[in-house]
Amino acid sequence: MEITESLKTDIKDAPNWFHSCISDRPRQEILSHQLGNIKYQAWDRKDAESIIILIHGTGAHKRWWDPIAPLINKNCSIFAPDLPGMGESDHRAEYNFEGFSEALMGILHQEKVVNAHQKIFLIGHSLGGHVAGFMASEMPELFNGLIMVDSPIRPPTYDYNKHQSTGPLRKIKYYPDKVSIIKRFRLMPPQDCENFWYLRYIAEHSICNNEEGWRWRFDDKLFATLRRLHNYEFKFQCPALFVAGGKSLLLESKIMKYIREAFKDTMIVEVIEDAAHHVPLDSPLQLVSLINSYLQEWEEKK
């Protein structure tokens, strides 16, 4: 999708690094799949020694990473997918972590990354962090590092039947024009974000138009039908980092206490104090700095 004139106007006051990054156009690809095609994009780096997979959160999409992906470790090629039911990927009858994982593995096989003697790192925000943690736990021999960004990890005994979703439960609403729907764009869970230009950019790529009008791209069944990780315990063998937003509404004290205690021997915890849940939007450069610091250290490990 090209940058429209209205978007250019709305983001004109964004910092130079932001404009530079969104001008770095990644390669656009499709993974053909019997349950529905998967769209993804790739930033190819010549002679890349490692691979990074960037995984977005619930209801989000691959373009959330556009403003920061070009700033992440230049030794790595980067893949950013639209998870099934989100972004430009096809909708499915049901959604679960096994299906998300299988779709991402399909991308790695299509790109001939598996068994290519390159290190593979997983970076996920919110739901994407849970997907990354699931893949690192299920396939420990494949991944060399994991970064979970503000993904609330709960004890295996947590009762998800009593869990309150932060996403919309009503059917998708159609809007008569693009201006109307862009004005309705909100982050979930609700929070303020000072970087309007970042919000405006991801809003532009969160919508589509059909014969019924303008709508959000995500499947409205996703929030109600996604099967959570009941009775599941993450077990990391690769180096792992948890990045928390200091103002995040999802990481209340009990959750943070559990994360620090349960993973004290397997995962480092860093807090970006000025960020809420949507860390990539609130503190993009601080997040990139942390990511690059740990990736450099992990790359040097044999």
C-alpha positions as CSV (number, residue, x, y, z in Angstrom):
1,M,0.0,0.0,0.0
2,E,1.4,3.3,-1.0
3,I,1.5,6.3,1.3
4,T,-1.5,8.5,0.5
5,E,-1.4,12.3,0.4
6,S,-3.6,12.5,3.6
7,L,-1.2,10.3,5.5
8,K,1.8,12.3,4.2
9,T,0.2,15.4,5.6
10,D,-0.7,13.9,9.0
11,I,2.8,12.5,9.6
12,K,4.8,15.4,8.2
13,D,6.0,16.4,11.7
14,A,7.3,13.0,12.5
15,P,11.1,12.7,13.2
16,N,13.5,12.1,10.4
17,W,14.3,8.6,11.5
18,F,10.6,7.7,11.2
19,H,10.4,9.0,7.6
20,S,13.6,7.2,6.7
21,C,12.3,3.9,8.1
22,I,8.9,3.9,6.4
23,S,10.7,4.8,3.1
24,D,12.7,1.5,3.4
25,R,10.2,-0.6,1.6
26,P,10.3,-4.3,2.5
27,R,9.7,-7.2,0.0
28,Q,6.1,-8.3,0.0
29,E,5.3,-12.1,-0.1
30,I,2.4,-14.5,0.2
31,L,2.5,-18.0,1.8
32,S,-0.1,-20.2,0.1
33,H,-1.9,-22.2,2.8
34,Q,-4.9,-24.6,2.7
35,L,-6.5,-22.8,5.7
36,G,-5.9,-19.3,4.2
37,N,-3.0,-17.4,2.7
38,I,-0.5,-15.6,4.9
39,K,0.9,-12.3,3.9
40,Y,4.4,-11.3,5.1
41,Q,7.1,-8.8,4.4
42,A,10.9,-9.1,4.5
43,W,13.8,-6.7,5.0
44,D,16.7,-8.5,3.2
45,R,20.2,-7.7,4.4
46,K,23.1,-8.8,2.3
47,D,25.2,-11.6,3.8
48,A,22.8,-11.7,6.8
49,E,24.2,-14.0,9.5
50,S,20.9,-14.2,11.4
51,I,17.1,-14.1,11.0
52,I,14.6,-12.1,13.0
53,I,10.8,-12.8,13.1
54,L,8.7,-9.8,14.3
55,I,5.3,-10.9,15.5
56,H,2.5,-8.3,16.1
57,G,-0.2,-8.3,18.8
58,T,-3.9,-9.1,18.7
59,G,-5.8,-7.3,16.0
60,A,-2.7,-5.6,14.8
61,H,-0.6,-6.3,11.6
62,K,2.8,-6.5,10.1
63,R,3.0,-2.8,9.3
64,W,3.3,-1.9,13.0
65,W,7.0,-2.8,12.6
66,D,7.7,-0.6,9.6
67,P,8.9,2.4,11.6
68,I,11.5,0.4,13.6
69,A,12.4,-2.7,11.7
70,P,15.0,-0.9,9.5
71,L,16.8,0.2,12.8
72,I,17.1,-3.4,14.1
73,N,20.4,-5.3,13.9
74,K,21.8,-4.8,10.4
75,N,23.4,-8.3,10.5
76,C,19.9,-9.8,10.4
77,S,17.3,-10.2,7.7
78,I,13.8,-9.6,9.1
79,F,10.5,-11.2,8.5
80,A,7.2,-9.6,9.7
81,P,4.0,-11.7,9.1
82,D,0.4,-10.9,9.3
83,L,-0.9,-13.6,11.7
84,P,-3.9,-15.5,10.4
85,G,-7.1,-13.5,10.7
86,M,-5.2,-10.2,10.9
87,G,-3.8,-7.6,8.5
88,E,-3.9,-8.9,5.0
89,S,-3.8,-12.6,5.9
90,D,-7.0,-14.6,5.3
91,H,-9.5,-15.2,8.0
92,R,-10.0,-18.7,9.4
93,A,-12.7,-20.6,11.1
94,E,-10.7,-20.8,14.4
95,Y,-7.5,-19.4,15.9
96,N,-5.0,-21.0,18.2
97,F,-1.3,-20.9,19.0
98,E,-0.6,-24.1,17.1
99,G,-2.1,-22.5,13.9
100,F,-0.1,-19.3,14.4
101,S,3.1,-21.3,15.0
102,E,2.5,-23.5,11.9
103,A,1.9,-20.4,9.7
104,L,5.2,-18.9,10.8
105,M,7.1,-22.1,10.3
106,G,5.6,-22.2,6.8
107,I,7.2,-18.8,6.1
108,L,10.6,-20.0,7.4
109,H,10.4,-23.1,5.2
110,Q,9.3,-21.0,2.1
111,E,12.3,-18.7,2.7
112,K,14.6,-21.7,3.1
113,V,15.7,-20.5,6.5
114,V,15.3,-23.7,8.5
115,N,18.6,-25.7,8.5
116,A,20.3,-22.9,6.7
117,H,22.9,-22.5,9.6
118,Q,21.6,-19.0,10.4
119,K,20.6,-18.1,13.9
120,I,16.9,-17.3,14.3
121,F,15.5,-14.8,16.8
122,L,11.9,-14.3,17.8
123,I,10.5,-10.9,18.8
124,G,6.9,-10.5,19.7
125,H,4.7,-7.8,21.2
126,S,1.6,-8.7,23.4
127,L,0.0,-11.7,21.7
128,G,3.0,-11.9,19.4
129,G,5.2,-12.4,22.5
130,H,3.0,-15.3,23.6
131,V,3.3,-16.8,20.1
132,A,7.1,-16.4,20.2
133,G,7.3,-17.9,23.7
134,F,5.2,-20.9,22.5
135,M,7.4,-21.5,19.5
136,A,10.6,-21.2,21.6
137,S,9.2,-23.7,24.1
138,E,7.9,-26.2,21.5
139,M,10.9,-26.1,19.2
140,P,13.9,-25.2,21.5
141,E,16.4,-26.6,19.0
142,L,15.4,-24.1,16.3
143,F,15.6,-20.7,18.0
144,N,18.6,-18.8,19.4
145,G,16.9,-15.9,21.3
146,L,13.5,-14.7,22.4
147,I,12.2,-11.2,23.2
148,M,8.7,-10.8,24.6
149,V,7.4,-7.2,24.7
150,D,4.8,-6.5,27.3
151,S,3.2,-10.0,27.0
152,P,1.5,-10.8,30.3
153,I,2.6,-14.3,31.3
154,R,0.2,-15.9,33.8
155,P,0.7,-19.1,35.8
156,P,-0.3,-22.4,34.1
157,T,-3.2,-22.6,36.6
158,Y,-4.7,-19.3,35.5
159,D,-8.4,-19.8,34.6
160,Y,-8.9,-18.2,31.1
161,N,-12.6,-19.0,31.3
162,K,-12.8,-16.0,33.6
163,H,-10.5,-13.8,31.6
164,Q,-11.9,-10.5,30.3
165,S,-10.9,-9.8,26.7
166,T,-9.7,-6.3,26.0
167,G,-10.8,-6.5,22.4
168,P,-14.1,-5.7,20.6
169,L,-16.7,-8.4,21.0
170,R,-19.3,-6.9,18.7
171,K,-19.5,-7.6,14.9
172,I,-17.4,-5.5,12.6
173,K,-19.0,-2.1,11.9
174,Y,-18.8,-0.5,8.4
175,Y,-18.0,3.2,7.9
176,P,-19.1,5.3,5.0
177,D,-15.7,6.8,4.3
178,K,-12.0,6.6,5.2
179,V,-12.0,9.8,7.3
180,S,-14.7,8.4,9.5
181,I,-13.0,5.1,10.3
182,I,-9.6,6.7,10.8
183,K,-11.1,8.9,13.4
184,R,-12.4,5.8,15.3
185,F,-8.9,4.2,15.5
186,R,-8.1,3.3,19.1
187,L,-5.5,1.3,20.8
188,M,-6.5,-1.8,22.9
189,P,-6.2,-1.8,25.8
190,P,-7.0,1.9,25.8
191,Q,-4.1,4.2,26.4
192,D,-2.7,7.6,25.4
193,C,0.2,7.8,22.9
194,E,2.1,11.0,22.3
195,N,3.5,9.8,19.0
196,F,0.5,10.6,16.9
197,W,2.5,10.1,13.7
198,Y,3.1,6.4,14.6
199,L,-0.6,5.9,15.5
200,R,-1.7,7.5,12.2
201,Y,0.7,5.3,10.2
202,I,-0.6,2.0,11.6
203,A,-4.2,3.2,11.4
204,E,-3.7,3.7,7.6
205,H,-2.8,0.1,7.3
206,S,-5.5,-1.3,9.6
207,I,-8.4,-0.7,7.3
208,C,-9.8,-1.9,4.0
209,N,-12.7,-1.0,1.7
210,N,-15.3,-3.3,0.1
211,E,-18.8,-3.1,-1.3
212,E,-20.3,-2.6,2.3
213,G,-17.9,0.2,3.2
214,W,-14.7,0.7,5.2
215,R,-13.9,-1.8,8.0
216,W,-11.0,-2.9,10.2
217,R,-9.0,-5.7,8.6
218,F,-8.9,-8.1,11.5
219,D,-11.5,-10.9,11.8
220,D,-14.1,-9.9,14.4
221,K,-14.4,-13.6,15.5
222,L,-10.7,-13.5,16.6
223,F,-11.3,-12.0,20.1
224,A,-14.1,-14.4,21.0
225,T,-12.7,-17.6,19.5
226,L,-8.9,-17.5,20.1
227,R,-7.9,-20.5,22.2
228,R,-5.6,-19.4,24.9
229,L,-2.7,-21.4,26.5
230,H,-4.6,-23.2,29.2
231,N,-2.4,-25.2,31.6
232,Y,0.6,-24.3,29.5
233,E,4.1,-23.5,31.0
234,F,6.7,-21.6,28.9
235,K,10.1,-23.3,29.0
236,F,12.9,-21.4,27.4
237,Q,16.3,-22.9,26.6
238,C,17.5,-20.0,24.4
239,P,18.4,-16.7,25.8
240,A,15.3,-14.7,26.7
241,L,14.4,-11.1,27.4
242,F,11.1,-9.7,28.7
243,V,10.5,-5.9,28.0
244,A,7.8,-4.4,30.2
245,G,6.1,-1.0,29.8
246,G,6.4,0.7,33.2
247,K,2.9,2.2,32.7
248,S,1.3,-0.9,31.2
249,L,-2.2,-1.7,32.4
250,L,-1.7,-5.4,31.5
251,L,1.3,-6.0,33.8
252,E,-0.1,-5.5,37.3
253,S,2.1,-6.3,40.3
254,K,1.0,-10.0,40.6
255,I,1.9,-10.7,37.0
256,M,5.3,-9.0,37.2
257,K,6.0,-10.8,40.4
258,Y,5.2,-14.1,38.8
259,I,7.3,-13.4,35.7
260,R,10.3,-12.3,37.8
261,E,10.1,-15.4,40.1
262,A,9.1,-18.1,37.6
263,F,11.7,-17.1,35.0
264,K,14.5,-15.8,37.2
265,D,17.0,-18.3,35.8
266,T,15.9,-18.2,32.2
267,M,14.7,-14.7,31.2
268,I,16.1,-11.2,31.9
269,V,13.5,-8.5,32.7
270,E,13.9,-4.9,31.5
271,V,11.4,-2.1,32.1
272,I,10.9,1.0,29.9
273,E,9.4,3.3,32.5
274,D,7.7,5.8,30.2
275,A,6.0,3.2,28.0
276,A,2.5,1.8,28.5
277,H,1.4,-1.5,26.9
278,H,2.2,-0.5,23.3
279,V,5.9,-0.1,23.9
280,P,6.9,0.1,20.1
281,L,4.6,3.1,19.8
282,D,5.4,4.8,23.1
283,S,9.2,4.3,23.2
284,P,10.4,3.1,19.8
285,L,14.0,4.1,20.0
286,Q,14.4,2.9,23.6
287,L,13.0,-0.5,22.5
288,V,15.2,-0.7,19.5
289,S,18.3,0.1,21.6
290,L,17.4,-2.7,24.0
291,I,16.7,-5.2,21.2
292,N,20.0,-4.4,19.5
293,S,22.0,-4.6,22.7
294,Y,20.8,-8.1,23.5
295,L,20.8,-9.4,19.9
296,Q,24.5,-8.4,19.6
297,E,25.3,-10.3,22.7
298,W,23.3,-13.4,21.6
299,E,24.8,-13.3,18.1
300,E,28.3,-13.6,19.6
301,K,27.4,-16.8,21.5
302,K,28.3,-20.0,19.8
